[in-house]
Amino acid sequence: MVWLLRKCEKCGKYTLKKNKCPYCGGKVRIPHPPKFSPDDKYLKYKMALKEEMENERNIRQRTQKS
């Protein structure tokens, strides 16, 4: 399925333009989340990345408190 609707990252308005926002000139992106599949081939990689990011965040929080 092709997504036509875009959302400006800067002002938050929706548009059909694909390259930039006609209101403020900001960058636009597809506002829809990716499709979910229980048979996700990349799930183990996503979970490993999420765990790594959480560990880094916890380390940063501990060092800031010290």
Secondary structure, DSSP 4 states (H G I P E B T S, - for coil): -----EEETTT--EES-SSB-TTT--BEE--SPPPP-TT-TTHHHHHHHHHHHHHHHHHHHHHHH-
